[in-house]
């Protein structure tokens, strides 16, 4: 069965995907915190206490995890966990996956300037400011294989 590309994704679908991705990032951060605590417990069980991470460390960790997560997801499959759930994919021209450098730049812009994503609500082509600057698009794409190009309902390899 051929998968269908229904065009650019709207703000509501993108927002739900973003909320799911925020949850994934927070789970990854929590897992990292628990892992560090576990290692500290193994090496010093008598003196173990949970540390209280400061705002600088928490912010830095959030930025690093977010940017890494988005970059890897977009460069490998074009979709994050949220995008997978919502049937979305980040693509370049001709519905090709973005390459690593572009995925990194897009991840930095989306993380540091998240308000730019709101532009998709008013843009006729449903592009965020990041999409406009980087010439990317977020499209509906339910296909499982990122190497299959879907253009106007016709699959190409």
C-alpha positions as CSV (number, residue, x, y, z in Angstrom):
1,X,0.0,0.0,0.0
2,X,1.4,3.4,-0.9
3,X,1.8,5.9,1.9
4,X,0.3,9.3,1.3
5,X,1.9,12.7,1.9
6,X,-1.0,15.0,2.8
7,X,1.0,18.2,2.7
8,X,2.4,20.5,5.3
9,X,1.6,19.9,9.0
10,X,-0.5,22.4,10.9
11,X,0.3,24.1,14.2
12,X,-1.9,21.9,16.3
13,X,-0.4,18.6,15.1
14,X,3.1,20.1,15.4
15,X,2.3,21.4,18.9
16,X,1.2,18.0,20.1
17,X,4.3,16.4,18.6
18,X,6.4,19.1,20.3
19,X,4.7,18.4,23.7
20,X,5.5,14.7,23.3
21,X,9.1,15.5,22.5
22,X,9.4,17.8,25.5
23,X,8.2,14.8,27.6
24,X,10.9,12.6,26.0
25,X,13.6,15.1,26.7
26,X,12.5,15.4,30.3
27,X,12.5,11.6,30.7
28,X,16.0,11.5,29.2
29,X,17.1,14.1,31.6
30,X,15.5,12.3,34.6
31,X,17.1,9.1,33.5
32,X,20.5,10.7,33.3
33,X,20.0,12.2,36.8
34,X,19.0,8.8,38.2
35,X,22.0,7.1,36.5
36,X,24.4,9.6,38.0
37,X,22.8,9.1,41.4
38,X,23.0,5.3,41.0
39,X,26.7,5.5,40.2
40,X,27.4,7.8,43.2
41,X,25.5,5.3,45.4
42,X,27.6,2.4,44.1
43,X,30.9,4.2,45.0
44,X,29.8,5.8,48.2
45,X,26.8,4.2,49.8
46,X,27.4,5.6,53.3
47,X,27.7,9.2,52.2
48,X,25.0,9.1,49.4
49,X,22.6,12.0,49.1
50,X,20.7,13.2,46.1
51,X,22.2,16.4,44.7
52,X,20.2,19.4,43.9
53,X,21.2,20.5,40.4
54,X,21.3,24.2,40.0
55,X,19.5,26.3,37.4
56,X,22.7,26.6,35.3
57,X,23.3,22.9,35.2
58,X,19.6,22.1,34.5
59,X,19.4,24.7,31.7
60,X,22.6,23.5,30.1
61,X,21.5,19.8,30.4
62,X,18.1,20.7,28.9
63,X,19.7,22.5,25.9
64,X,22.2,19.8,25.3
65,X,19.7,16.9,25.5
66,X,17.1,18.7,23.4
67,X,19.6,19.7,20.6
68,X,21.2,16.2,20.6
69,X,17.8,14.5,20.5
70,X,16.4,16.6,17.7
71,X,19.6,16.5,15.6
72,X,19.9,12.7,15.8
73,X,16.2,12.1,15.1
74,X,15.9,14.5,12.2
75,X,19.2,13.4,10.5
76,X,18.5,9.7,10.8
77,X,14.7,9.3,10.1
78,X,13.4,12.8,9.8
79,X,11.1,12.3,12.8
80,X,11.2,12.4,16.6
81,X,9.0,10.3,18.9
82,X,6.3,13.0,18.8
83,X,6.5,13.2,15.0
84,X,6.2,9.5,14.7
85,X,3.1,9.5,16.9
86,X,1.5,12.3,14.9
87,X,2.7,11.0,11.4
88,X,5.1,13.9,10.7
89,X,8.5,14.1,9.1
90,X,11.0,17.0,8.7
91,X,12.2,17.1,5.1
92,X,14.2,19.2,2.7
93,X,13.4,19.8,-0.9
94,X,11.8,16.9,-2.9
95,X,10.9,15.3,0.5
96,X,14.5,14.2,1.2
97,X,15.8,13.9,4.7
98,X,17.9,16.7,6.1
99,X,21.6,16.1,6.5
100,X,23.4,16.2,9.8
101,X,24.7,19.9,9.7
102,X,21.2,21.2,8.7
103,X,19.6,19.0,11.4
104,X,22.0,20.5,14.0
105,X,21.3,24.1,12.9
106,X,17.5,23.4,12.9
107,X,17.7,21.8,16.3
108,X,19.6,24.8,17.8
109,X,17.1,27.2,16.2
110,X,14.0,25.2,17.4
111,X,15.4,24.9,20.9
112,X,16.7,28.4,21.4
113,X,13.9,30.2,19.5
114,X,10.9,28.0,20.0
115,X,8.6,30.9,19.5
116,X,9.5,30.8,15.8
117,X,7.5,27.6,15.5
118,X,4.3,29.6,16.1
119,X,4.7,31.3,12.7
120,X,3.3,28.1,11.2
121,X,-0.1,29.2,12.5
122,X,-0.2,32.2,10.3
123,X,1.9,31.2,7.3
124,X,-0.1,30.1,4.3
125,X,2.3,27.2,3.6
126,X,2.4,26.3,7.4
127,X,6.1,27.0,7.7
128,X,7.8,28.0,10.9
129,X,10.4,30.8,10.9
130,X,13.0,28.0,11.1
131,X,11.5,26.3,8.1
132,X,11.6,29.5,6.1
133,X,15.2,30.3,7.0
134,X,16.5,26.7,6.4
135,X,14.1,25.8,3.6
136,X,12.8,22.7,5.4
137,X,9.2,21.5,5.9
138,X,7.2,19.4,8.3
139,X,4.9,17.2,6.3
140,X,2.4,14.5,7.1
141,X,4.1,11.2,6.2
142,X,3.0,7.8,7.6
143,X,5.6,5.8,5.7
144,X,8.0,3.8,7.8
145,X,11.0,3.9,5.5
146,X,12.8,7.3,5.4
147,X,14.4,6.4,2.1
148,X,11.1,6.3,0.3
149,X,10.3,9.6,-1.2
150,X,6.6,10.4,-1.4
151,X,5.6,13.0,-3.9
152,X,2.0,13.7,-4.8
153,X,1.0,10.2,-3.7
154,X,3.7,8.4,-5.8
155,X,6.5,6.5,-4.2
156,X,10.0,6.8,-5.4
157,X,13.2,5.2,-4.1
